[in-house]
Amino acid sequence: MLPERMIKQLEDIVGIENFSTSPVILDAYAFQPFHKTEPGCWIRRPVAVVLPASTEEVQAVVALCHEHGLKFKAHSTGWGAMGGPGGNNVVQIDLRRMSRIVEWDEKNRFVVLEPYVCCAQVQAEAMRRGLNLHIIGAGSATSPLASCTSHIGMGWTSISTGFSGRNIMGVEWVLPSGELLRLGTCGSSDKWFCADGPGPSLRGVMRGWAGADGGLGIFTKCAVKLFHWPGPRETEVKGRFMDLDVEVPENFRVVTCIFPDAESFANAACKIGEAEIGFMMCKVAIGLTLAGLTPRYLRRIGSLPNLRAVFEAFKHQFHFVIAGNSKGDFDYQNKTLERIVDENGGIIIDISQIPLAKSIAYWDFVRAFSPPVIFRMGGNFFTAFGGDEAINCTVEQARIGEEIKRRFIAKGAILDDLGDNAWGGIYEHNLFSHTEELTLFDHRDPSHSGQVEDFAAACMNATIEHNLGGGGFAFFAGAHVHETLGPVISNYHVWQRKIKKAFDPDDISDSHYYIHAEQKKDNRK
Ligand SMILES: Cc1cc2nc3c(=O)[nH]c(=O)nc-3n(C[C@H](O)[C@H](O)[C@H](O)COP(=O)(O)OP(=O)(O)OC[C@H]3O[C@@H](n4cnc5c(N)ncnc54)[C@H](O)[C@@H]3O)c2cc1C
């Protein structure tokens, strides 16, 4: 229950229509089946939901939480459990009323956004200007601000558009104390073109690799880097998904490259990185494609060994999109790709030549509209590993991840997606590589219930045992994992806690997915 006085204060700040304590509304925010290891589809119910419309209102609501000893948790588009309360007495701050594109700077290639602007909106406007943005693998309905400031950031086109944490050009940040801090050039002027000075740069503190997931205050604006877009300014899109009809531009080619084994796959990826070619490169496991497009069919082939073997032959593959900046560039990229694939014993299937596939593949790889189909087969999914490393390491993550999954599939604890369900590719022309092991399950099925926690723990233990790099997505199990991972990864948890304490000594910004100011006996509480 909110104190009576706080209700009156909230009325004064956001207006009576912009907050709620009604159980019906609160439960709508507590239904978050995804990105958590606890069974079921519910997270904790917030004590109130508040919808501020400006930075000043966000500051005032944060100050109120302090005054009344409540925690707060921000969400932008709210795609997962990490955006909701991790415990009791949390005020959910829903930023959907802050939905403006504040500024375009085409010359310096950035756009300034509020939290509830989604990638699809920005992309449509950017393409008209010959520009494009990095879209995370979750797809174009997500908030670029949330990814850039607060939550990981890998995506389909990362080979050319990088990682969300690297695409940020400055932020406006309401600290857990309620004070306002601006990072980057916007900290010392009204210009947003650089995240690292002449104003102060605390980018690493603000977000590090994974982001603080709402555990370090609220970001109310950010500038996001834009990239050259060599495609058309307008794309005519006919039909929807399975009957989509989109013209593939002449300077684009969409292919799938298939290799005999993990080693040749990794070697080819390295060479592609060195050659600095490609607009999009991503392994999408055949099990994932079938689960998304034809889930009933995938359930049937589970028991047909010959058919399984056919699909498993496609295991070491990635999709690749070439976008030529000129005829010469297009030809160069094509020839280079063909040579690299050939030298590594692979084959190229030219999807641009297959009538239906070409539309779906081309437009999906540009727009990332399909990711939510992952929920079709079982209603839920989990993802593990995901620590960004050199490709030899991420290929190993995929191998070990598949082994672990096969054990869980064999005992009926998760759905059978052929075992290999790795997703990822090389980023920034092979500066690093990303692989995550996806797991499909049905949270309504009693035999799957409670298994995700075990699966997440098995993956985290394998990361430590096989030295598979960073902790990756282990934090989806909650802040307590840092106490296990920290001691084997340069004691990062000690430094992370120092940051939390410096910025939020009272632990008011809900840290369920970040780190608590004081180590608790059981961080899950
Ligand atoms: C099908 C699917 C595929 C996915 N694939 C990827 C992927 O490839 N790459 C990837 O990076 N992620 C992926 N994700 C996870 C995804 O990152 C999040 O779902 C994504 O960030 C979208 O969240 P959102 O934009 O809705 O942000 P939210 O859910 O609103 O927020 C994400 C986190 O950031 C915090 N946050 C949000 N806004 C603010 C703010 N203004 N100030 C402070 N904290 C804030 C929230 O508290 C939360 O912890 C996937 C998710 C799904 C469902």
The ligand as a Gaussian input file, in Angstrom:
#p B3LYP/6-31G(d) Opt

LIG

0 1
 C       12.832000     -12.551000     -28.593000
 C       13.859000     -11.765000     -27.854000
 C       15.138000     -11.700000     -28.349000
 C       16.091000     -10.963000     -27.686000
 N       17.312000     -10.828000     -28.261000
 C       18.167000      -9.915000     -27.762000
 C       19.366000      -9.620000     -28.432000
 O       19.688000     -10.201000     -29.443000
 N       20.156000      -8.663000     -27.923000
 C       19.840000      -7.998000     -26.781000
 O       20.584000      -7.124000     -26.369000
 N       18.737000      -8.300000     -26.114000
 C       17.897000      -9.215000     -26.568000
 N       16.747000      -9.513000     -25.886000
 C       16.534000      -8.909000     -24.592000
 C       16.227000      -7.485000     -24.895000
 O       17.435000      -6.792000     -24.767000
 C       15.351000      -6.748000     -24.151000
 O       14.165000      -7.407000     -24.300000
 C       15.446000      -5.400000     -24.838000
 O       16.442000      -4.579000     -24.284000
 C       14.247000      -4.798000     -24.955000
 O       13.894000      -4.281000     -23.747000
 P       13.159000      -2.992000     -23.784000
 O       13.692000      -2.166000     -24.899000
 O       11.724000      -3.324000     -23.792000
 O       13.692000      -2.458000     -22.455000
 P       13.073000      -2.668000     -21.048000
 O       12.562000      -4.043000     -20.827000
 O       12.162000      -1.533000     -20.880000
 O       14.378000      -2.476000     -20.202000
 C       15.457000      -3.342000     -20.241000
 C       16.219000      -3.108000     -18.940000
 O       16.708000      -1.785000     -18.906000
 C       16.150000      -1.059000     -17.811000
 N       15.707000       0.229000     -18.346000
 C       14.883000       0.425000     -19.382000
 N       14.711000       1.706000     -19.615000
 C       15.449000       2.346000     -18.689000
 C       15.679000       3.696000     -18.415000
 N       15.125000       4.639000     -19.163000
 N       16.493000       4.017000     -17.391000
 C       17.068000       3.052000     -16.620000
 N       16.893000       1.743000     -16.844000
 C       16.085000       1.399000     -17.867000
 C       14.989000      -1.848000     -17.303000
 O       14.808000      -1.690000     -15.917000
 C       15.392000      -3.253000     -17.671000
 O       16.188000      -3.789000     -16.665000
 C       15.777000     -10.290000     -26.488000
 C       14.500000     -10.350000     -25.979000
 C       13.544000     -11.085000     -26.652000
 C       12.160000     -11.136000     -26.083000

